[in-house]
Amino acid sequence: MNSNEINKFIEENTEKIYDEMVKIRRKIHMNPELGDEEFETSKTIKEFLNNNGIEYEEIINTGIVATIYNREGKTAATRADIDALPIFEENEVEYKSKTAGKMHACGHDAHMTIQMGVAKILADNKDKWHGTVRFFFQPAEETDGGADRMIKAGALKFKGDTDKKIDAFFALHMAPEIDLGKIGVRYGKAHATSAMFKLTVNGISSHAALPHKGVDAILIGAKVVEFLQSIVSRRIDPREEAVITVGSFKGGEAENVVCDKVEMRGTIRTMSQETRSFIIETMKRDLPKFVEGLGGSIDVNIREGYAPVINNEEITKILEENVVDLYGKESLEIINEARMDVEDVSYFLNEIKGTFFRLGTKNEEKGLIYGLHHPKFNIDERSLKIGMGIQLKNILEFLK
């Protein structure tokens, strides 16, 4: 098919299955499951794949790797995360979450649905294309990095062909900050890398009327917070994006006692792993000396998080051209700033040339304005058709 034929094919086939995919999305939305607990979700996906004759393998308990082999050619891949969040849904819709305290508030129900729709259309029309397409249904994006575990378990490998590689990777995320009908494209650095820390400041308890007899852990803790901010403002090049946030500060039990222990928890976000490493090394090396000078001691525990999301320029250019050709220039939104939130799709992008883009869902007239992880987050379901369309366009144009 040439590009015009691909566009016509996409319009006809996404329209044909749209109602079916809306029903599937609503079923998944009503039955959310948290990371590594997505057993019913995984069952729903596998039933769909079986019904459409699509080959798949199970991986890391609830993960699925589906593959359509269709003659010789290049190999493309897409990914959808499948877990929900521990949030009480506040939407009053007929497909509201049936499980109190669990909700698809990050659009993963839509990601799955789009990917299933793309797989169905490709499986039903093998005479229209050639090559291989792999679909990753990934658990635990919101918790402990299902992408990394899938890859380590062999998700990128092909049975019977150790030389076969994925040539291009396309992944999307629902974007409530972008209007319905628009697709956000970002070149280069797209999402931050992260680390989480727990700091325990140890002082000496005393009566509040005799503070000189003790070592005030709360006062030291306050100075530690200031110290952390000085790392960003005075020890890192201001052209480098970096954030250190203390999100939890706990200490003390009584108003008349000098506190002897404070526990702080927080996060580090940077756009490069080098900057993240510098911050971690600085905290581990300098915080103990700083706190010792104030008469206390500190335990520093830091756990590294996801790698940064960096989009490949070549594949991102293909995406940009596909958006314009399929939906018009008015549908393209170039994103000029990286986001400081994190995404474990980065592990796929570390291994495969690919791009991670944003699919607009915002519709003010329908009240669809709430952000990701909000108890009233919801999507305009017409975005499902747009998402299926652009992913089909990406795959078919790349493989032809």
Backbone hydrogen bonds, N-H to C=O, Kabsch-Sander energy under -0.5 kcal/mol:
donor,donor_aa,acceptor,acceptor_aa,energy
6,I,2,N,-2.5
7,N,3,S,-2.4
8,K,4,N,-2.1
9,F,5,E,-2.6
10,I,6,I,-2.6
11,E,7,N,-2.3
12,E,8,K,-2.3
13,N,9,F,-2.3
14,T,10,I,-2.6
15,E,11,E,-1.5
16,K,12,E,-1.5
17,I,13,N,-1.4
18,Y,14,T,-0.7
18,Y,15,E,-0.5
21,M,17,I,-2.3
22,V,18,Y,-2.2
23,K,19,D,-1.8
24,I,20,E,-1.8
25,R,21,M,-2.7
26,R,22,V,-2.3
27,K,23,K,-2.2
28,I,24,I,-2.4
29,H,25,R,-2.6
30,M,26,R,-2.1
31,N,27,K,-0.7
31,N,28,I,-0.9
37,E,34,L,-2.3
39,F,37,E,-1.9
42,S,38,E,-2.6
43,K,39,F,-2.0
44,T,40,E,-2.3
45,I,41,T,-2.1
46,K,42,S,-2.6
47,E,43,K,-2.4
48,F,44,T,-1.9
49,L,45,I,-2.6
50,N,46,K,-2.7
51,N,47,E,-2.4
52,N,48,F,-1.1
53,G,50,N,-1.5
54,I,49,L,-2.8
55,E,53,G,-0.5
55,E,67,T,-0.7
57,E,65,V,-2.1
59,I,63,G,-2.3
62,T,60,I,-2.2
63,G,59,I,-1.7
64,I,137,F,-2.0
65,V,57,E,-2.7
66,A,64,I,-0.5
66,A,135,F,-2.6
67,T,55,E,-2.3
68,I,133,V,-2.7
69,Y,67,T,-0.6
70,N,68,I,-0.5
70,N,71,R,-0.6
70,N,131,G,-2.2
76,A,132,T,-2.4
77,A,168,A,-1.7
78,T,134,R,-2.1
79,R,170,F,-0.7
80,A,136,F,-2.8
82,I,138,Q,-2.3
84,A,33,E,-2.8
85,L,103,M,-3.0
87,I,85,L,-2.0
89,E,87,I,-0.7
90,E,375,P,-3.0
91,N,375,P,-0.7
93,V,91,N,-1.0
96,K,93,V,-1.6
98,K,30,M,-2.7
100,A,98,K,-0.7
102,K,99,T,-1.9
103,M,85,L,-2.5
105,A,103,M,-1.6
111,H,107,G,-2.2
112,M,108,H,-2.4
113,T,109,D,-1.9
114,I,110,A,-2.8
115,Q,111,H,-2.1
116,M,112,M,-2.7
117,G,113,T,-2.5
118,V,114,I,-2.4
119,A,115,Q,-2.3
120,K,116,M,-2.4
121,I,117,G,-2.3
122,L,118,V,-2.3
123,A,119,A,-2.5
124,D,120,K,-2.1
125,N,121,I,-0.6
125,N,122,L,-0.8
126,K,123,A,-0.5
128,K,125,N,-2.0
129,W,126,K,-0.9
131,G,70,N,-3.0
132,T,74,K,-2.3
133,V,68,I,-2.0
134,R,76,A,-2.4
135,F,66,A,-3.4
136,F,78,T,-2.7
137,F,64,I,-3.0
137,F,135,F,-0.6
138,Q,80,A,-2.8
138,Q,136,F,-0.8
145,G,140,A,-0.9
146,G,140,A,-1.6
149,R,145,G,-1.4
150,M,146,G,-2.5
151,I,147,A,-2.4
152,K,148,D,-2.3
153,A,149,R,-1.4
154,G,151,I,-1.6
155,A,150,M,-2.1
157,K,154,G,-1.6
161,D,158,F,-1.9
164,K,161,D,-1.0
167,D,75,T,-2.2
168,A,75,T,-1.2
169,F,353,K,-1.5
170,F,77,A,-2.6
171,A,355,T,-2.2
172,L,79,R,-0.6
173,H,357,F,-1.4
175,A,359,L,-2.9
178,I,175,A,-1.5
180,L,362,K,-2.6
181,G,360,G,-0.6
182,K,179,D,-2.0
183,I,331,S,-3.1
184,G,358,R,-3.2
185,V,333,E,-2.6
188,G,311,N,-0.8
190,A,309,V,-3.3
191,H,309,V,-1.3
192,A,339,R,-1.0
192,A,341,D,-1.5
193,T,270,T,-3.4
194,S,306,Y,-1.6
195,A,268,I,-1.6
196,M,303,R,-3.0
197,F,266,G,-2.5
198,K,301,N,-2.9
199,L,264,M,-3.0
200,T,299,D,-2.2
201,V,199,L,-0.6
201,V,262,V,-2.9
202,N,297,S,-3.3
203,G,201,V,-0.5
203,G,260,D,-3.2
204,I,215,V,-1.9
206,S,258,V,-0.7
208,A,256,N,-2.4
210,L,207,H,-1.9
213,K,210,L,-2.1
214,G,211,P,-1.4
215,V,204,I,-2.2
217,A,215,V,-0.8
217,A,259,C,-2.5
220,I,216,D,-2.0
221,G,217,A,-2.6
222,A,218,I,-2.3
223,K,219,L,-1.8
224,V,220,I,-2.1
225,V,221,G,-2.0
226,E,222,A,-1.7
227,F,223,K,-2.4
228,L,224,V,-2.5
229,Q,225,V,-1.7
230,S,226,E,-1.6
231,I,227,F,-1.1
231,I,228,L,-0.5
232,V,228,L,-1.1
233,S,229,Q,-2.4
234,R,230,S,-2.2
235,R,231,I,-1.4
236,I,232,V,-0.5
240,E,237,D,-2.7
243,V,269,R,-2.8
245,T,267,T,-2.6
247,G,245,T,-0.8
247,G,265,R,-1.6
248,S,265,R,-1.9
250,K,263,E,-2.7
252,G,261,K,-0.7
257,V,254,A,-1.0
258,V,206,S,-3.1
262,V,201,V,-2.0
263,E,250,K,-3.0
264,M,199,L,-3.1
265,R,248,S,-2.1
266,G,197,F,-2.1
267,T,245,T,-2.4
268,I,195,A,-3.1
269,R,243,V,-2.8
270,T,193,T,-1.8
271,M,241,E,-1.3
276,R,272,S,-1.9
277,S,273,Q,-2.4
278,F,274,E,-2.1
279,I,275,T,-2.3
280,I,276,R,-2.5
281,E,277,S,-2.7
282,T,278,F,-2.4
283,M,279,I,-2.6
284,K,280,I,-2.4
285,R,281,E,-2.2
286,D,282,T,-3.0
287,L,282,T,-0.5
287,L,283,M,-1.5
289,K,285,R,-0.5
290,F,286,D,-2.6
291,V,287,L,-2.7
292,E,288,P,-2.2
293,G,289,K,-1.7
294,L,291,V,-1.2
295,G,292,E,-1.7
296,G,291,V,-2.1
297,S,202,N,-1.9
299,D,200,T,-2.3
300,V,298,I,-0.5
301,N,198,K,-2.2
301,N,299,D,-0.6
303,R,196,M,-3.3
305,G,194,S,-2.9
309,V,191,H,-1.5
310,I,308,P,-0.7
311,N,188,G,-3.0
312,N,354,G,-2.8
316,T,312,N,-2.3
317,K,313,E,-2.2
318,I,314,E,-1.6
319,L,315,I,-2.2
320,E,316,T,-2.7
321,E,317,K,-2.4
322,N,318,I,-2.2
323,V,319,L,-2.5
324,V,320,E,-2.0
325,D,321,E,-2.4
326,L,322,N,-2.5
327,Y,323,V,-2.8
328,G,323,V,-0.7
328,G,324,V,-1.4
331,S,328,G,-1.7
332,L,329,K,-1.6
333,E,183,I,-2.4
335,I,185,V,-3.2
336,N,334,I,-0.6
339,R,190,A,-2.9
346,S,343,E,-1.4
347,Y,344,D,-1.6
348,F,345,V,-0.8
349,L,345,V,-1.9
350,N,346,S,-1.6
351,E,347,Y,-0.6
351,E,348,F,-1.1
352,I,348,F,-2.2
355,T,169,F,-1.9
357,F,171,A,-2.5
358,R,184,G,-2.3
359,L,173,H,-2.9
360,G,182,K,-2.5
360,G,358,R,-0.6
361,T,175,A,-1.8
361,T,178,I,-1.1
362,K,175,A,-0.7
362,K,178,I,-2.5
363,N,368,L,-1.8
366,K,363,N,-0.7
367,G,364,E,-1.3
368,L,363,N,-2.4
369,I,367,G,-1.6
373,H,105,A,-3.0
374,H,371,G,-1.5
377,F,374,H,-2.2
380,D,361,T,-0.7
381,E,379,I,-0.7
383,S,380,D,-2.5
384,L,381,E,-1.5
385,K,381,E,-0.6
386,I,382,R,-1.5
387,G,383,S,-2.9
388,M,384,L,-2.5
389,G,385,K,-2.3
390,I,386,I,-2.5
391,Q,387,G,-2.0
392,L,388,M,-2.3
393,K,389,G,-2.4
394,N,390,I,-2.6
395,I,391,Q,-2.3
396,L,392,L,-3.0
397,E,393,K,-2.4
398,F,394,N,-1.7
399,L,395,I,-2.4
400,K,396,L,-1.4
